[in-house]
Amino acid sequence: MTTEAAISPRTSPEPVALAERVRESSLLVNALLAEIRKVIVGQNGLVERLVVGLLADGHLLLEGVPGLAKTLAVRTLARGLDASFARIQFTPDLLPADLIGTLVFNPKTQEFVARRGPVFAHVILADEINRAPAKVQSALLEAMQERQVTLGDGTAMLPDPFLVLATQNPIEQEGTYPLPEAQVDRFLMKLKVGYPTKGEEKQILERMGEKTEAEAFASIRPVLSPVQIRELRALVRTLYADERLKNYLVELVSATRDPKAYKLAELGDFVAWGASPRATLALLAAARAYAFLQGRGYVVPEDVKGVAPDVLRHRILLSYEAEAENVTSDQVVARILERVEVP
């Protein structure tokens, strides 16, 4: 019996109906992917993970050197949605009020009224997020986690869906503020954006070398509304996950905390802190969304392995020994995936 067959639901009216709903709903998601790929050449992993974050209701952190289409990919995704979008350029002089808004005195009514900031949008592009000071990052943290912001003495709820897609440059450290671990942990996934292949770069020249970005965007049509996004998210949360697969998730996360217990003694000195229970929840949510993209109504271990590096890389804190030996969190995750037994 194959691994997939072993943990798929038994044939019954309910799983069959779920599989049919997944197939029908995946047509909408495939249409969104097609719209994004009208502009974005290659970067299939990035494009898929953007949609995974959308379906799993999780914020994403994109890291890569300048010029790799991180901002373009986020803007293209937003164009494919019939939803509000705001781009916020993070700078060292940014204030929390520039993000969430402020109270403005109305002389006619002699009252303070709330003037909402750009964070009140369905999709937020937080460009170069690590350039903002701690107070701004704290304000964004509340918005990401609580889906609300504090204005004066009260709170204001953010729109639903609410998705933060943040970018950062790993090579420039001057004028940057490292993100607090508490905020980094709020991101469902941290995506490493790499260089395109030679063939993809040739396609970029042919597609974008003779027309402007505005002309490229003009061909994109919105295919998903906020209501449809909420319906898709609710469907994704119902995808079947076998008990053995849930145990597999727990074992993977546990191995990040105590590598020696999993015969990974060579990692024991490299991991200072492992992933929290939030990582386990994130793994299941991302794996379900990834399975949905494959057109399945249930999750298999290959789905978990497909998203595990992106879900775990920013949740494992390495020791000084790891830095001295040039050991990365990606290498730690790869060894854990090799060692932990697959159901």
C-alpha positions in Angstrom: 0.0 0.0 0.0 1.4 3.4 -0.9 1.8 6.2 1.6 -0.9 8.2 -0.1 -3.4 5.4 -0.1 -2.6 4.5 3.5 -3.7 7.9 4.9 -6.4 8.9 2.4 -10.0 8.8 3.7 -12.0 5.7 3.0 -14.5 5.9 0.2 -17.8 7.2 1.5 -20.3 9.9 0.4 -18.7 12.6 2.6 -15.1 12.4 1.3 -16.3 11.9 -2.3 -18.4 15.1 -2.0 -15.4 16.9 -0.5 -13.2 15.8 -3.4 -15.8 17.0 -5.9 -15.9 20.4 -4.1 -12.2 20.6 -4.2 -12.1 19.9 -7.9 -14.7 22.5 -8.7 -13.2 25.2 -6.4 -9.7 24.6 -7.7 -10.8 25.9 -11.1 -11.0 29.4 -9.5 -7.5 29.0 -8.0 -6.1 27.8 -11.3 -7.6 30.9 -13.0 -5.8 33.1 -10.4 -2.5 31.3 -11.0 -3.0 31.8 -14.7 -3.5 35.5 -14.3 -0.4 35.8 -12.1 1.7 34.0 -14.7 0.7 36.5 -17.3 3.3 38.8 -15.7 5.5 36.6 -13.5 7.9 34.4 -15.5 9.2 31.3 -13.7 9.3 31.6 -9.9 6.7 28.8 -9.7 7.5 28.0 -6.1 7.0 31.7 -5.1 3.7 31.9 -7.0 2.4 28.7 -5.5 3.4 29.8 -2.0 1.7 33.1 -2.4 -1.6 31.3 -3.2 -0.9 28.9 -0.3 -0.7 31.8 2.1 -3.9 33.3 0.7 -5.8 30.0 1.1 -4.3 29.2 4.5 -5.0 32.6 5.9 -1.4 33.2 6.7 1.0 36.2 6.3 4.2 35.7 4.2 7.7 37.1 4.4 9.6 37.2 1.1 13.4 37.5 1.3 15.7 38.0 -1.7 18.1 40.4 -3.3 16.7 43.4 -5.2 15.3 42.8 -8.7 13.9 39.3 -8.3 10.2 40.4 -8.7 9.2 40.1 -5.1 7.2 43.3 -5.1 5.9 42.6 -8.6 4.7 39.2 -7.6 2.7 40.6 -4.7 1.2 43.4 -6.7 0.3 40.9 -9.4 -1.4 38.7 -6.9 -3.4 41.7 -5.6 -4.4 42.6 -9.2 -5.9 39.1 -9.5 -8.1 39.6 -6.5 -11.2 41.8 -6.5 -10.1 43.2 -3.2 -8.5 46.4 -1.8 -4.7 46.7 -1.9 -2.2 49.0 -0.2 1.5 49.2 -0.6 3.4 50.6 2.4 7.1 51.6 1.9 8.8 51.0 5.2 11.4 53.6 6.1 13.3 54.5 9.3 11.2 57.7 9.8 7.8 55.8 9.5 5.5 56.3 12.4 2.7 54.0 13.7 0.1 56.6 12.7 1.4 56.4 9.1 0.4 52.7 9.2 -2.8 52.4 11.2 -4.1 56.0 11.1 -4.8 58.5 13.8 -7.4 60.6 15.5 -8.2 64.0 13.8 -10.0 66.8 15.6 -13.2 68.0 13.7 -13.8 71.7 14.7 -17.4 71.5 13.5 -18.4 68.7 15.8 -15.7 69.4 18.4 -14.9 65.7 18.4 -12.0 63.5 17.4 -12.7 61.2 14.5 -10.6 58.3 13.3 -8.7 58.7 10.1 -7.8 55.2 9.0 -4.4 54.4 7.6 -3.4 52.1 4.7 -3.4 49.0 6.9 -7.2 48.9 6.4 -7.0 46.9 3.2 -7.5 43.3 2.3 -3.9 42.8 0.9 -1.0 44.7 2.4 2.4 44.9 0.7 4.9 45.8 3.5 7.9 46.7 1.3 11.3 46.4 3.0 9.7 45.7 6.3 13.0 45.5 8.2 13.6 49.2 7.6 10.8 50.3 10.0 11.6 51.1 13.7 10.3 49.0 16.6 7.2 51.0 17.3 6.0 50.6 13.7 6.8 46.8 13.8 4.8 46.6 17.0 1.8 48.2 15.5 2.0 45.9 12.5 2.4 42.9 14.9 -1.0 43.7 16.5 -2.6 43.9 13.1 -1.2 40.6 11.9 -2.0 38.7 15.0 -5.2 40.2 16.3 -6.7 41.4 13.0 -7.4 44.7 14.7 -5.6 48.0 15.5 -5.8 50.4 18.4 -7.0 53.9 17.5 -7.2 56.2 20.5 -9.2 54.5 23.3 -10.8 52.0 21.0 -10.1 49.3 18.6 -11.0 48.9 14.9 -11.4 45.6 13.2 -9.5 45.0 9.9 -11.2 43.7 6.8 -11.6 40.0 6.2 -9.6 38.6 4.4 -6.5 40.4 5.7 -3.2 39.3 4.3 0.3 40.9 4.9 2.9 40.1 2.3 6.2 41.6 3.5 9.6 41.8 1.7 13.1 42.3 2.9 16.6 42.5 1.5 19.1 40.1 3.1 22.3 41.8 1.9 21.7 45.4 3.1 22.0 45.8 6.8 22.7 49.5 7.1 19.6 51.4 8.2 17.7 48.2 9.0 16.0 47.0 12.2 16.0 43.2 12.6 12.4 41.9 13.0 11.6 40.7 16.6 11.3 36.9 16.9 7.7 37.4 18.0 6.8 39.1 14.8 8.7 36.7 12.5 6.8 33.8 14.1 3.6 35.4 13.0 4.4 34.8 9.4 3.0 31.5 8.2 6.0 31.1 5.8 9.3 32.7 5.0 10.1 32.4 1.3 13.6 32.5 -0.1 13.4 34.1 -3.6 16.2 32.9 -5.9 17.5 33.9 -9.3 15.7 32.7 -12.5 17.2 30.2 -14.9 18.8 31.4 -18.1 15.7 30.3 -20.0 13.4 32.2 -17.7 15.5 35.3 -17.9 15.2 35.2 -21.7 11.4 35.0 -21.3 11.5 38.0 -19.0 13.4 39.9 -21.7 10.9 39.0 -24.3 7.8 39.6 -22.2 8.8 42.7 -20.2 11.5 44.2 -22.4 9.1 45.9 -24.8 6.2 47.0 -22.6 5.7 48.8 -19.4 4.6 47.3 -16.1 1.3 49.1 -16.4 0.7 47.5 -19.8 1.5 44.1 -18.4 -1.0 44.7 -15.5 -3.7 45.8 -17.9 -4.1 42.2 -19.1 -4.8 40.9 -15.6 -8.5 40.4 -14.6 -9.7 39.9 -11.0 -10.9 36.4 -10.5 -11.5 36.1 -6.7 -13.7 38.3 -4.5 -13.3 38.5 -0.7 -16.4 36.4 -0.3 -14.9 33.7 -2.5 -11.6 33.8 -0.6 -13.4 33.3 2.7 -15.3 30.3 1.2 -12.1 28.8 -0.2 -10.4 29.1 3.2 -13.3 27.4 4.9 -13.1 24.6 2.4 -9.4 24.2 2.8 -9.8 23.9 6.6 -12.0 20.8 6.0 -9.4 18.8 4.0 -8.9 15.4 5.6 -5.8 14.9 7.7 -5.2 11.4 9.1 -4.2 10.9 12.7 -0.9 9.4 11.6 -0.2 12.5 9.5 -1.0 14.7 12.5 1.4 12.6 14.6 4.0 13.1 11.8 3.6 16.9 12.1 4.1 16.7 15.9 7.2 14.6 15.5 8.7 17.0 13.0 8.3 20.0 15.2 9.4 18.1 18.3 12.6 17.1 16.5 13.5 20.8 16.1 13.4 21.2 19.9 15.3 18.0 20.9 17.3 16.7 17.9 19.2 14.2 20.0 16.0 12.3 20.8 15.7 11.6 17.1 19.2 10.4 16.6 20.3 13.8 15.3 23.0 14.4 17.8 25.0 16.3 15.2 22.3 19.0 15.3 22.2 19.2 19.1 24.8 22.0 19.4 23.4 24.0 16.5 19.8 24.5 17.6 19.3 27.0 20.4 15.5 27.0 20.3 13.1 24.9 18.3 9.7 25.7 16.8 6.7 26.5 18.9 3.2 24.9 18.7 2.3 27.7 16.3 4.6 26.0 13.8 2.6 22.8 14.1 -0.6 24.6 13.4 1.1 26.4 10.5 2.4 23.2 9.0 -1.1 21.7 8.9 -2.7 24.8 7.5 0.0 25.2 4.8 -0.1 21.5 4.0 -3.9 21.5 3.5 -3.6 24.5 1.2 -0.8 22.8 -0.8 -2.9 19.7 -1.1 -5.8 21.8 -2.3 -3.5 23.2 -5.1 -2.8 19.6 -6.1 -6.6 19.0 -6.4 -6.9 16.6 -3.5 -9.3 16.6 -0.6 -6.8 15.1 1.8 -3.2 15.7 3.0 -0.3 13.4 2.4 3.3 13.5 3.8 4.6 14.9 0.5 2.4 18.0 1.1 4.0 18.4 4.5 7.5 18.0 3.1 6.7 20.5 0.3 5.9 23.3 2.7 8.0 22.4 5.8 11.2 24.3 4.8 9.2 27.5 4.3 7.2 27.1 7.5 10.1 26.1 9.8 13.2 28.0 8.5 12.3 31.2 10.4 11.1 29.4 13.6 14.4 27.6 14.4 16.9 29.8 16.3 20.5 28.7 15.7 23.3 28.8 18.1 26.7 30.6 17.8 28.2 27.2 17.0 25.9 26.9 14.0 26.9 30.4 12.8 30.6 29.5 13.2 30.1 26.3 11.2 28.0 28.1 8.5 25.0 25.8 9.3 21.7 27.2 8.1 18.2 26.5 9.4 17.4 25.1 5.9 20.0 22.4 6.5 18.6 21.6 9.9 15.1 21.2 8.5 16.4 19.0 5.6 18.1 16.7 8.1 15.0 16.5 10.2 12.9 15.6 7.2 15.3 12.9 6.3 15.4 11.4 9.8 11.8 11.5 11.1 9.9 8.5 9.9 7.1 9.1 7.4 3.8 7.4 8.2 
